Amino acid sequence: MTVIIAGVSGAIGGALAERYLAEQPSEPLIGLARKVENVSGRVREHPAVHLVEWQAEHPLDLVSHPEVRSLLASAQGDLSLIYAAGWLHDDTASPEKRVEDIQPDTMLQAYQVNCVGFALLVQALSPWFKGKRLSRVAAVSAKVGSIQDNRLGGWYAYRCSKAALNMLAKNLSVELPRKYAPVACVALHPGTTHSALSEPFSQSLAKLTVHEPGATADNLFNVLANLTEEDNGRFINWDGRDLPW
Ligand SMILES: NC(=O)c1ccc[n+]([C@@H]2O[C@H](COP(=O)([O-])OP(=O)(O)OC[C@H]3O[C@@H](n4cnc5c(N)ncnc54)[C@H](OP(=O)(O)O)[C@@H]3O)[C@@H](O)[C@H]2O)c1
């Protein structure tokens, strides 16, 4: 199976890459990252890994990567695209507690990284879904993007952008099988995981079960490995249960 992981420099994206490389060390893994130097050495130096610099704000440039294009074209079995990039905070912005905290730039940044980047990637890569045994298209979303499950409020930009990502996954699950069946396009909640993204909230996380990235990668790997066409259009928790949209 050929695997493409966007956000391979992140905690979850990187751990997932290591999980796939352990399971299928000779199969190609295409890793997309803003900065290749931020990808862990274990992934970066693995002979099956092909890294491409990519930013969620821009379409994927495969013109400068003919080797990746030919890998995608020659892939015979399954193809898996996993979107593990995401944005919650940076040096100047943190999740909103109340409506007065909403900032237009923060809303747009979250939407750009958490949703638009995935749309542009699927647009660039979907032609290669044709003829594959199964195309898995998985957006690493978040339970806080569930509209039905929202009881606490706050985190406006992140919640709204993940709800938008969920709609994107659902919309793609309708269109993609018409052109590229069989497809399983899903949104995944990875479970709360230690990472740079969750680090500022470690005090409130103390009350929750927090997974190490390796455990999250095992959980997501199992969910992904068991996907079939029948799962197309689901929002799936890390333990395989359905989540409400
Ligand atoms: N950790 C949790 O508890 C948790 C819970 C629910 C959902 N999630 C979701 O899980 C996914 C992975 O998060 P994580 O916990 O692994 O966080 P992380 O370690 O901070 O990883 C985030 C990844 O997104 C990339 N990224 C950020 N902005 C980007 C941009 N403009 N263009 C391209 N890539 C960009 C980062 O690249 P750089 O290395 O260049 O910064 C990094 O690879 C996210 O979608 C997150 O929302 C996480």
The ligand as an SDF file (V2000), in Angstrom:
LIG
                    3D

 48 52  0  0  0  0  0  0  0  0999 V2000
   -3.0840   16.3280   20.0200 N   0  0  0  0  0  0  0  0  0  0  0  0
   -4.3670   16.2020   20.3020 C   0  0  0  0  0  0  0  0  0  0  0  0
   -4.7700   16.0420   21.4890 O   0  0  0  0  0  0  0  0  0  0  0  0
   -5.3950   16.2420   19.1880 C   0  0  0  0  0  0  0  0  0  0  0  0
   -6.7460   16.0180   19.5320 C   0  0  0  0  0  0  0  0  0  0  0  0
   -7.6910   16.0560   18.5070 C   0  0  0  0  0  0  0  0  0  0  0  0
   -7.2940   16.2830   17.2000 C   0  0  0  0  0  0  0  0  0  0  0  0
   -5.9630   16.4920   16.9040 N   0  0  0  0  0  0  0  0  0  0  0  0
   -5.6080   16.7430   15.5120 C   0  0  0  0  0  0  0  0  0  0  0  0
   -4.5430   15.8870   15.1450 O   0  0  0  0  0  0  0  0  0  0  0  0
   -3.7970   16.4850   14.0560 C   0  0  0  0  0  0  0  0  0  0  0  0
   -2.2990   16.3830   14.3670 C   0  0  0  0  0  0  0  0  0  0  0  0
   -2.0310   17.1920   15.5240 O   0  0  0  0  0  0  0  0  0  0  0  0
   -0.8030   16.9060   16.5170 P   0  0  0  0  0  0  0  0  0  0  0  0
   -1.3790   16.7210   17.8580 O   0  0  0  0  0  0  0  0  0  0  0  0
    0.0950   15.8690   15.9200 O   0  0  0  0  0  0  0  0  0  0  0  0
   -0.1040   18.3300   16.5260 O   0  0  0  0  0  0  0  0  0  0  0  0
    1.3660   18.8060   16.0780 P   0  0  0  0  0  0  0  0  0  0  0  0
    2.3980   17.9050   16.6120 O   0  0  0  0  0  0  0  0  0  0  0  0
    1.4110   20.2490   16.4560 O   0  0  0  0  0  0  0  0  0  0  0  0
    1.3310   18.6370   14.4830 O   0  0  0  0  0  0  0  0  0  0  0  0
    0.6860   19.5740   13.6600 C   0  0  0  0  0  0  0  0  0  0  0  0
    1.1680   19.3650   12.2480 C   0  0  0  0  0  0  0  0  0  0  0  0
    0.4930   20.3130   11.3920 O   0  0  0  0  0  0  0  0  0  0  0  0
    1.5010   20.9580   10.6150 C   0  0  0  0  0  0  0  0  0  0  0  0
    1.0900   22.3040   10.1850 N   0  0  0  0  0  0  0  0  0  0  0  0
    0.6860   23.3320   10.9580 C   0  0  0  0  0  0  0  0  0  0  0  0
    0.4490   24.4010   10.1750 N   0  0  0  0  0  0  0  0  0  0  0  0
    0.7330   24.0270    8.9040 C   0  0  0  0  0  0  0  0  0  0  0  0
    0.6840   24.6850    7.6510 C   0  0  0  0  0  0  0  0  0  0  0  0
    0.3280   25.9710    7.5360 N   0  0  0  0  0  0  0  0  0  0  0  0
    1.0310   23.9900    6.5340 N   0  0  0  0  0  0  0  0  0  0  0  0
    1.4170   22.6910    6.6220 C   0  0  0  0  0  0  0  0  0  0  0  0
    1.4820   22.0210    7.7820 N   0  0  0  0  0  0  0  0  0  0  0  0
    1.1360   22.6810    8.9120 C   0  0  0  0  0  0  0  0  0  0  0  0
    2.7100   21.0400   11.5450 C   0  0  0  0  0  0  0  0  0  0  0  0
    3.8720   21.3430   10.7930 O   0  0  0  0  0  0  0  0  0  0  0  0
    5.1990   21.9700   11.4980 P   0  0  0  0  0  0  0  0  0  0  0  0
    5.9610   20.7920   12.0500 O   0  0  0  0  0  0  0  0  0  0  0  0
    5.8970   22.6360   10.3670 O   0  0  0  0  0  0  0  0  0  0  0  0
    4.7320   22.9110   12.5500 O   0  0  0  0  0  0  0  0  0  0  0  0
    2.6760   19.6190   12.0880 C   0  0  0  0  0  0  0  0  0  0  0  0
    3.2020   18.7180   11.1450 O   0  0  0  0  0  0  0  0  0  0  0  0
   -4.3140   17.9280   13.9470 C   0  0  0  0  0  0  0  0  0  0  0  0
   -5.2240   17.9990   12.8780 O   0  0  0  0  0  0  0  0  0  0  0  0
   -5.0520   18.1480   15.2590 C   0  0  0  0  0  0  0  0  0  0  0  0
   -6.0780   19.1030   15.1310 O   0  0  0  0  0  0  0  0  0  0  0  0
   -5.0010   16.4640   17.8680 C   0  0  0  0  0  0  0  0  0  0  0  0
  1  2  1  0
  2  3  2  0
  2  4  1  0
  4  5  1  0
  4 48  2  0
  5  6  2  0
  6  7  1  0
  7  8  2  0
  8  9  1  0
  8 48  1  0
  9 10  1  0
  9 46  1  0
 10 11  1  0
 11 12  1  0
 11 44  1  0
 12 13  1  0
 13 14  1  0
 14 15  2  0
 14 16  1  0
 14 17  1  0
 17 18  1  0
 18 19  2  0
 18 20  1  0
 18 21  1  0
 21 22  1  0
 22 23  1  0
 23 24  1  0
 23 42  1  0
 24 25  1  0
 25 26  1  0
 25 36  1  0
 26 27  1  0
 26 35  1  0
 27 28  2  0
 28 29  1  0
 29 30  1  0
 29 35  2  0
 30 31  1  0
 30 32  2  0
 32 33  1  0
 33 34  2  0
 34 35  1  0
 36 37  1  0
 36 42  1  0
 37 38  1  0
 38 39  2  0
 38 40  1  0
 38 41  1  0
 42 43  1  0
 44 45  1  0
 44 46  1  0
 46 47  1  0
M  CHG  2   8   1  16  -1
M  END
$$$$
